[in-house]
């Protein structure tokens, strides 16, 4: 194995701007902004637009589309196209 080719992983806080949830994890990204975590230590903070705390798939607020109805509408709209 080659030495010194792997990135450095450091503790980073990801903050979801949509829900305000915060997650402490390890990552290769860094930031100049810091936040004080529950353990009293300061960590770099990365602001994200959406995470599992606010994404509709994970929160159970996902809309189920009527795909069969959409296909039928498409076919009706373009049934005479190209004739």
C-alpha positions as CSV (number, residue, x, y, z in Angstrom):
1,X,0.0,0.0,0.0
2,X,1.2,3.5,-0.7
3,X,1.7,5.8,2.2
4,X,0.5,9.3,2.6
5,X,-2.2,9.1,-0.1
6,X,-5.3,9.0,2.1
7,X,-7.0,12.2,3.2
8,X,-7.2,13.2,6.8
9,X,-10.5,12.7,8.5
10,X,-11.4,15.2,11.2
11,X,-14.6,15.7,13.3
12,X,-17.0,18.1,11.5
13,X,-20.5,19.3,12.4
14,X,-23.0,19.4,9.6
15,X,-25.9,21.8,10.2
16,X,-29.2,21.3,8.2
17,X,-30.5,24.8,7.3
18,X,-34.0,23.6,6.6
19,X,-34.6,21.8,9.9
20,X,-31.8,23.2,12.2
21,X,-30.6,19.6,13.0
22,X,-26.9,19.2,13.6
23,X,-24.8,16.1,13.1
24,X,-21.2,15.5,14.4
25,X,-19.3,13.1,12.1
26,X,-15.9,12.7,10.6
27,X,-15.2,14.2,7.1
28,X,-12.4,15.4,4.9
29,X,-14.1,18.8,4.4
30,X,-13.3,21.7,6.6
31,X,-14.6,25.2,7.3
32,X,-13.5,28.5,8.8
33,X,-16.7,28.7,10.7
34,X,-16.9,26.8,14.0
35,X,-19.6,25.8,16.4
36,X,-19.5,24.7,20.0
37,X,-20.8,21.2,20.3
38,X,-22.6,19.5,23.3
39,X,-19.3,18.2,24.7
40,X,-17.9,21.7,25.0
41,X,-15.4,21.4,22.1
42,X,-15.4,23.7,19.0
43,X,-15.7,22.0,15.6
44,X,-15.8,23.3,12.1
45,X,-19.4,23.6,10.8
46,X,-20.7,22.9,7.3
47,X,-24.1,24.3,6.4
48,X,-26.1,22.0,4.1
49,X,-29.5,22.8,2.4
50,X,-31.0,19.4,3.1
51,X,-30.2,16.3,5.1
52,X,-32.0,13.2,6.4
53,X,-33.7,15.4,9.0
54,X,-35.5,17.4,6.4
55,X,-35.6,15.3,3.2
56,X,-39.2,14.2,2.4
57,X,-38.1,10.6,1.7
58,X,-36.6,10.2,5.2
59,X,-39.3,12.2,7.1
60,X,-42.2,10.3,5.6
61,X,-43.7,13.3,3.9
62,X,-42.9,12.0,0.4
63,X,-45.6,12.5,-2.3
64,X,-46.4,9.5,-4.3
65,X,-47.0,10.4,-8.0
66,X,-49.6,8.7,-10.1
67,X,-47.1,7.5,-12.7
68,X,-49.7,5.5,-14.7
69,X,-51.9,8.6,-15.0
70,X,-48.9,10.7,-16.1
71,X,-48.0,8.2,-18.8
72,X,-51.6,8.1,-20.1
73,X,-51.6,12.0,-20.2
74,X,-48.4,12.0,-22.2
75,X,-49.7,9.4,-24.6
76,X,-53.0,11.4,-25.1
77,X,-51.1,14.6,-25.7
78,X,-48.7,13.1,-28.3
79,X,-50.8,10.3,-29.9
80,X,-51.0,12.2,-33.2
81,X,-47.5,13.4,-33.2
82,X,-45.4,12.2,-36.2
83,X,-48.4,10.9,-38.2
